[in-house]
Amino acid sequence: MGRCNTESTEEMTATGYRRVSKKLPCGICGKPDWCSTTARDTIAFCARSTWNADRVSRYGWGVYYKDGSRSGSDIRFRRNLNNFPKQKKVKLSKALAPPEIRDKVYRKLIGLSPALSNHKIVNGRGGLLERGIEDLSPYGSLPRSVNERRVLVERIVEALAKEGILSFAGVPGFWRDATGRWRLWSRQDSLDDLMLIPFIGSDGLIQACQIRFMRYIPDRSGRYVWLSSLKEKDGCGPGAPLHHADPHLQSDRPVLVTEGALKAATAQRFLSDRYVVGNSGVATSHREIVDTARSKPLEIAFDNDSFTNPHVARALAALIRQRNADQRSFAYDDDVRVLTWDLRIKGIDDALLIGTPLEYITVAEWLKELSPECLEQAKQQLPDK
C-alpha cells in the first residue's frame, strides 16, 4: 500500500474522527502519526497493525472497537461510515502463499534490486551502515517509479517461471492489473528512496517485507509500511509477522524482543549471546513472542518511552500478561526483564551503537519507574502487580 498519511480510506473520510498526535498517540501501535480514532476514542484505525483487529479496512488499516463501541457508541460516526458511497469491489486473495513460495519471490526481488544499488539506503541517514549492519545482502531497494517496478516484476516473473513458479497469488505486495499482468506495490511513483526489509521466520524463510522511506524529515517517526497489496485484485496483506534476526542460532539462549527488523539486526550484532526477535509495533506479535520465548528468559527492549507513553506501557504490560499466562500453562518460571538505558536515547540500536550501558530491571522495578498515567495503563493489564 502507499503512504498511509496520504491514503484516502473509507473510514478516514467520514466525519467525527481525530488524528493521533505526540500527546495522544495511537493506542494500538503507540506511534504519533498516520493513525486515527473516532472523536470519543471508541474506534481505533491503525495504519501499521492489523493483528487481532476486529476487522481490516479495504485499504489495509486495522479497525479496533473499544469499550462497547459495537453496541452503539459514536452513533453519528458509524452512521456516516455506513452511508459512505460504496466503491467498486475488487476480489481479494487473503490466503498467503506457502512460505517457500514467498521466500523465493522475495529473495529474487531483493537479488534483482539489492540495497547496494542505492547509495542512500546504504550510506544515507538512517541507512544500513549507520545502523551498524555489516551484512547488506538481505536488504533490497524497491524502485521508486511505477514503470521501474513493472520492469522489475517482468524480470522476476521470467526468472521464477524457470523454477516452476507461475503465479504470485498470496505473496503480499504483488497483484494483477486489468490486463492480468503482475504488478508490485503502489500504482503511484514514490518521492522517497525505498528500502526493502525482510521479515524472516523461525524457519529462516522470508515471510514478508517492510518498506522504509529514506527521506529524512526531522521528528518524523512514521517511516515504515508493509509491502502489501491488500486493496488490489488478487492481492493480500502480510498480517504482522515476527522477525527472527538469526534463526540459526541455538534455541536455548535468552530471547530479546525489540521493535522492528532493523533494530533487531543491530541488537543481534552487539548481543550475540541473545536470540533476538523484532515485532512490527509494540502491540503486535505477542503470541509469537511468547511462543518463541517459552521456557527461556525473556528480555523486552522496546523503545525507552515505555516509562512516559501510556500506550507503549500498556502494550508492554499486555505482553508480560501473556507471558505470565504461558508460564502458568506450561509450568516454567524463567525471568522476564525489561531493558532500559539513558532516557535521552530512544532505541536500543542507538544505545548500542554509541556504547551506552544497558540496565536490566525486573517487572516490579519497571512498574515503580512509570509515570502515573503509564502505571494506570500497565495495571489494567497486570492487576495483580
C-alpha positions as CSV (number, residue, x, y, z in Angstrom):
1,M,0.0,0.0,0.0
2,G,1.1,3.6,-0.5
3,R,1.9,6.1,2.2
4,C,-0.6,5.8,5.0
5,N,-0.9,9.5,5.7
6,T,-1.9,10.2,2.1
7,E,-4.2,7.2,1.6
8,S,-7.8,8.1,1.2
9,T,-9.8,5.5,3.1
10,E,-13.5,4.9,3.6
11,E,-13.1,5.4,7.4
12,M,-10.8,8.4,7.2
13,T,-13.2,10.5,5.1
14,A,-16.1,10.1,7.4
15,T,-16.7,12.9,10.0
16,G,-16.2,12.5,13.7
17,Y,-12.6,11.3,13.9
18,R,-9.3,12.8,15.1
19,R,-5.7,12.3,14.1
20,V,-3.3,10.8,16.6
21,S,-0.5,13.1,17.8
22,K,2.5,13.1,20.1
23,K,0.3,13.9,23.1
24,L,-2.3,11.4,22.1
25,P,-0.6,8.6,20.1
26,C,-2.2,5.5,18.6
27,G,-3.5,3.1,21.2
28,I,-2.6,0.1,19.0
29,C,0.9,0.8,17.7
30,G,1.9,3.7,20.1
31,K,3.0,5.9,17.2
32,P,2.1,9.6,16.9
33,D,1.2,9.8,13.2
34,W,-0.9,8.3,10.4
35,C,-3.4,6.6,12.6
36,S,-6.8,7.9,13.9
37,T,-9.6,7.3,16.3
38,T,-13.2,8.4,16.5
39,A,-13.8,11.6,18.4
40,R,-14.8,9.6,21.6
41,D,-11.9,7.2,21.2
42,T,-14.2,4.2,20.8
43,I,-12.9,3.0,17.4
44,A,-9.2,3.0,16.6
45,F,-7.9,2.9,13.0
46,C,-4.2,1.7,13.0
47,A,-2.2,2.2,9.8
48,R,0.6,-0.1,11.0
49,S,-1.1,-3.1,12.6
50,T,-3.9,-5.5,11.7
51,W,-3.0,-8.0,14.4
52,N,-6.1,-9.1,16.4
53,A,-8.2,-6.3,14.7
54,D,-11.9,-6.6,14.7
55,R,-11.8,-6.1,11.0
56,V,-9.4,-4.8,8.3
57,S,-10.5,-2.0,6.0
58,R,-10.3,-2.4,2.3
59,Y,-7.1,-0.3,2.4
60,G,-5.4,-2.5,4.9
61,W,-6.0,-0.5,8.1
62,G,-6.7,-2.4,11.3
63,V,-10.0,-1.4,12.8
64,Y,-10.3,-1.9,16.6
65,Y,-13.6,-1.4,18.5
66,K,-13.2,-0.3,22.2
67,D,-15.4,-0.4,25.2
68,G,-18.7,-1.3,23.7
69,S,-18.5,0.6,20.5
70,R,-20.0,-2.3,18.7
71,S,-23.2,-1.6,20.6
72,G,-23.9,2.0,19.9
73,S,-21.0,4.3,20.8
74,D,-20.2,7.0,18.3
75,I,-23.5,6.6,16.6
76,R,-23.0,9.6,14.3
77,F,-19.7,8.3,13.2
78,R,-20.9,4.8,12.5
79,R,-23.9,6.2,10.6
80,N,-21.6,8.3,8.4
81,L,-19.4,5.3,7.9
82,N,-22.4,3.1,6.8
83,N,-23.7,5.8,4.5
84,F,-20.4,6.4,2.7
85,P,-20.8,5.7,-1.0
86,K,-19.6,2.2,-1.9
87,Q,-16.6,1.8,-4.0
88,K,-16.2,-0.8,-6.7
89,K,-15.3,-4.1,-5.1
90,V,-12.2,-6.0,-6.0
91,K,-11.5,-9.6,-5.5
92,L,-9.0,-10.0,-2.6
93,S,-6.8,-13.0,-2.2
94,K,-6.3,-13.0,1.6
95,A,-4.7,-16.5,1.8
96,L,-1.0,-16.3,2.0
97,A,1.1,-18.4,-0.4
98,P,3.2,-21.2,1.1
99,P,6.3,-19.9,3.0
100,E,8.6,-21.5,0.4
101,I,7.0,-19.6,-2.4
102,R,7.0,-16.2,-0.6
103,D,10.7,-16.8,0.3
104,K,11.7,-17.5,-3.3
105,V,9.8,-14.5,-4.7
106,Y,11.2,-12.1,-2.1
107,R,14.7,-13.4,-2.5
108,K,14.5,-13.0,-6.2
109,L,13.1,-9.4,-5.8
110,I,16.0,-8.5,-3.4
111,G,18.5,-10.2,-5.6
112,L,17.5,-8.3,-8.7
113,S,17.2,-5.0,-6.8
114,P,19.7,-5.1,-3.9
115,A,20.3,-2.4,-1.3
116,L,23.8,-2.0,-2.6
117,S,22.3,-0.4,-5.8
118,N,21.1,2.6,-3.8
119,H,23.5,4.9,-2.1
120,K,21.0,6.4,0.3
121,I,19.9,3.1,1.6
122,V,23.5,2.0,2.3
123,N,25.2,5.3,3.3
124,G,22.4,7.8,4.0
125,R,21.0,9.0,7.3
126,G,19.4,6.0,9.0
127,G,20.9,3.7,6.3
128,L,22.3,0.3,6.9
129,L,25.9,1.3,7.6
130,E,24.9,4.0,10.1
131,R,22.9,1.3,12.0
132,G,26.0,-0.9,12.3
133,I,24.6,-3.6,9.9
134,E,27.5,-5.2,8.2
135,D,25.8,-7.8,6.0
136,L,23.9,-5.8,3.4
137,S,22.8,-8.8,1.3
138,P,19.4,-9.4,3.0
139,Y,18.1,-5.9,2.1
140,G,16.7,-4.6,-1.1
141,S,15.8,-1.3,-2.9
142,L,12.3,-1.0,-4.2
143,P,12.2,1.1,-7.3
144,R,10.6,4.5,-6.9
145,S,8.6,4.6,-10.2
146,V,5.7,2.5,-11.4
147,N,7.5,1.8,-14.6
148,E,10.7,0.6,-13.0
149,R,8.7,-1.7,-10.8
150,R,6.8,-3.0,-13.8
151,V,10.1,-3.9,-15.5
152,L,11.4,-5.5,-12.3
153,V,8.3,-7.7,-11.9
154,E,8.7,-8.8,-15.5
155,R,12.3,-9.9,-14.7
156,I,11.1,-11.7,-11.6
157,V,8.3,-13.5,-13.5
158,E,10.7,-14.6,-16.2
159,A,13.3,-15.8,-13.7
160,L,10.9,-17.7,-11.5
161,A,8.9,-19.3,-14.4
162,K,12.1,-21.4,-15.0
163,E,11.7,-22.7,-11.4
164,G,8.0,-23.6,-12.0
165,I,6.5,-20.6,-10.1
166,L,3.9,-19.2,-12.4
167,S,1.6,-17.3,-10.0
168,F,2.4,-14.7,-7.3
169,A,-1.1,-15.0,-5.7
170,G,-0.8,-14.9,-1.9
171,V,2.6,-13.0,-2.0
172,P,2.0,-9.7,-0.2
173,G,2.9,-6.7,-2.4
174,F,2.1,-8.4,-5.8
175,W,-1.3,-8.0,-7.6
176,R,-2.8,-8.3,-11.1
177,D,-3.7,-5.3,-13.3
178,A,-6.7,-5.1,-15.7
179,T,-4.6,-7.0,-18.3
180,G,-3.8,-9.8,-16.0
181,R,-0.1,-8.9,-15.6
182,W,1.5,-9.0,-12.2
183,R,2.4,-5.7,-10.6
184,L,4.3,-4.7,-7.5
185,W,3.1,-2.4,-4.6
186,S,1.7,1.0,-5.4
187,R,0.0,2.4,-8.5
188,Q,1.9,5.7,-8.0
189,D,5.5,6.8,-8.0
190,S,7.3,7.5,-4.7
191,L,9.1,10.7,-3.8
192,D,11.4,8.7,-1.5
193,D,14.0,6.1,-1.9
194,L,12.6,2.8,-0.6
195,M,14.5,0.3,1.5
196,L,13.1,-3.3,1.5
197,I,13.4,-5.0,4.8
198,P,12.7,-8.8,5.0
199,F,10.9,-10.3,8.0
200,I,12.3,-13.7,8.5
201,G,10.5,-16.6,10.2
202,S,12.0,-19.1,12.7
203,D,12.5,-21.4,9.7
204,G,14.8,-18.9,8.0
205,L,12.3,-18.1,5.2
206,I,11.3,-14.6,4.4
207,Q,7.6,-14.2,5.4
208,A,7.0,-10.6,4.3
209,C,8.8,-7.4,3.7
210,Q,8.5,-3.9,5.1
211,I,9.3,-0.6,3.3
212,R,11.3,2.2,4.9
213,F,11.1,5.6,3.4
214,M,14.6,7.1,3.3
215,R,13.9,10.8,3.0
216,Y,14.8,12.4,6.4
217,I,12.2,14.7,7.9
218,P,13.0,15.9,11.5
219,D,10.8,14.4,14.2
220,R,9.0,12.1,11.7
221,S,8.6,8.6,13.1
222,G,6.3,7.1,10.6
223,R,8.7,5.8,8.0
224,Y,7.7,2.1,7.8
225,V,4.8,0.4,5.9
226,W,4.3,-3.2,4.9
227,L,4.9,-4.3,1.3
228,S,1.3,-5.0,0.8
229,S,-1.3,-5.3,-2.0
230,L,-4.4,-5.9,0.2
231,K,-6.6,-3.5,-1.7
232,E,-5.7,-4.7,-5.2
233,K,-7.0,-7.6,-7.3
234,D,-5.5,-10.9,-6.3
235,G,-3.5,-9.0,-3.7
236,C,-3.1,-9.6,0.0
237,G,-1.5,-8.2,3.2
238,P,1.2,-9.8,5.3
239,G,-0.5,-9.6,8.7
240,A,2.0,-8.8,11.4
241,P,4.7,-11.5,11.4
242,L,7.6,-11.7,13.9
243,H,11.1,-11.3,12.6
244,H,13.9,-13.6,13.7
245,A,17.2,-11.8,13.4
246,D,19.3,-15.0,13.2
247,P,17.0,-18.1,13.2
248,H,20.0,-20.4,13.0
249,L,21.3,-19.6,16.5
250,Q,21.0,-22.1,19.3
251,S,17.4,-22.1,20.6
252,D,18.3,-22.2,24.3
253,R,19.5,-18.6,24.5
254,P,17.6,-15.8,26.3
255,V,15.1,-14.2,23.9
256,L,15.3,-10.4,23.4
257,V,12.5,-8.7,21.7
258,T,12.7,-5.2,20.2
259,E,10.7,-3.0,17.8
260,G,11.4,-3.7,14.1
261,A,13.7,-5.8,12.0
262,L,16.4,-3.2,11.7
263,K,16.7,-2.7,15.4
264,A,16.8,-6.5,15.8
265,A,19.7,-6.7,13.4
266,T,21.7,-4.2,15.3
267,A,20.9,-5.7,18.6
268,Q,21.8,-9.2,17.4
269,R,25.2,-8.0,16.2
270,F,26.1,-6.5,19.6
271,L,24.3,-9.0,21.8
272,S,25.4,-12.3,20.2
273,D,24.6,-14.3,23.3
274,R,20.9,-13.5,22.8
275,Y,18.2,-14.8,20.4
276,V,16.8,-11.5,19.0
277,V,13.4,-11.1,17.5
278,G,11.6,-7.9,16.3
279,N,7.9,-7.2,16.0
280,S,6.4,-4.5,13.8
281,G,5.0,-2.5,16.7
282,V,4.7,-2.7,20.5
283,A,1.2,-4.1,20.3
284,T,1.9,-6.8,17.7
285,S,3.0,-10.4,17.6
286,H,2.7,-11.0,21.3
287,R,1.6,-14.6,20.9
288,E,4.5,-15.4,18.7
289,I,7.0,-13.7,21.0
290,V,5.7,-15.7,24.0
291,D,5.8,-19.0,22.0
292,T,9.4,-18.2,20.9
293,A,10.5,-17.5,24.5
294,R,8.7,-20.4,26.2
295,S,10.9,-21.9,28.9
296,K,13.6,-19.3,28.3
297,P,14.3,-15.9,29.8
298,L,12.5,-13.1,28.0
299,E,14.1,-9.6,27.7
300,I,11.9,-6.8,26.5
301,A,13.7,-3.9,24.8
302,F,11.0,-1.7,23.4
303,D,11.8,2.0,22.9
304,N,12.6,3.9,26.1
305,D,9.2,5.8,26.0
306,S,7.5,2.9,27.9
307,F,8.1,5.0,31.0
308,T,6.2,8.0,29.7
309,N,4.0,6.9,26.9
310,P,0.8,5.2,28.3
311,H,0.1,3.3,25.1
312,V,3.6,1.7,25.0
313,A,3.4,0.9,28.7
314,R,0.0,-0.8,28.2
315,A,1.4,-2.8,25.2
316,L,4.5,-3.9,27.2
317,A,2.3,-4.9,30.2
318,A,0.0,-6.8,27.8
319,L,3.0,-8.8,26.6
320,I,4.0,-9.6,30.2
321,R,0.5,-10.7,31.0
322,Q,0.5,-13.2,28.1
323,R,3.9,-14.4,29.2
324,N,2.6,-14.9,32.8
325,A,-0.3,-16.9,31.5
326,D,2.0,-19.0,29.3
327,Q,4.2,-19.7,32.4
328,R,1.2,-21.0,34.3
329,S,0.1,-23.2,31.4
330,F,3.5,-24.7,30.7
331,A,4.9,-24.7,34.3
332,Y,8.1,-22.7,33.9
333,D,9.4,-19.7,35.8
334,D,12.2,-18.2,33.7
335,D,12.7,-14.5,34.3
336,V,11.1,-11.6,32.5
337,R,13.3,-8.4,32.4
338,V,12.9,-5.0,30.9
339,L,15.9,-3.4,29.3
340,T,16.4,0.3,29.7
341,W,19.2,2.8,29.1
342,D,19.8,6.6,29.1
343,L,16.3,8.0,28.7
344,R,17.6,10.6,26.3
345,I,18.2,7.8,23.8
346,K,15.1,6.3,22.1
347,G,16.0,2.9,20.8
348,I,18.3,0.0,21.9
349,D,20.1,0.2,18.5
350,D,21.2,3.8,19.1
351,A,22.2,2.9,22.7
352,L,24.3,0.0,21.5
353,L,25.9,2.0,18.6
354,I,27.3,4.7,21.0
355,G,28.2,2.3,23.8
356,T,25.6,3.4,26.3
357,P,25.3,0.8,29.1
358,L,22.1,-1.3,29.2
359,E,20.3,-1.8,32.5
360,Y,18.2,-4.9,33.2
361,I,15.3,-4.4,35.6
362,T,12.5,-6.6,36.9
363,V,8.9,-6.0,36.0
364,A,8.3,-4.8,39.6
365,E,11.1,-2.3,39.2
366,W,9.8,-1.1,35.8
367,L,6.3,-0.5,37.3
368,K,7.9,1.7,40.1
369,E,9.5,3.9,37.5
370,L,6.4,4.6,35.4
371,S,4.6,7.9,35.2
372,P,1.2,7.9,36.9
373,E,-0.6,7.6,33.5
374,C,1.6,4.8,32.4
375,L,1.2,2.9,35.7
376,E,-2.6,3.2,35.4
377,Q,-2.5,1.6,31.9
378,A,0.0,-1.1,32.9
379,K,-2.1,-2.1,36.0
380,Q,-5.1,-2.6,33.8
381,Q,-3.1,-5.4,32.1
382,L,-1.4,-6.6,35.3
383,P,-3.9,-6.0,38.1
384,D,-2.1,-8.3,40.5
385,K,1.2,-6.4,40.3
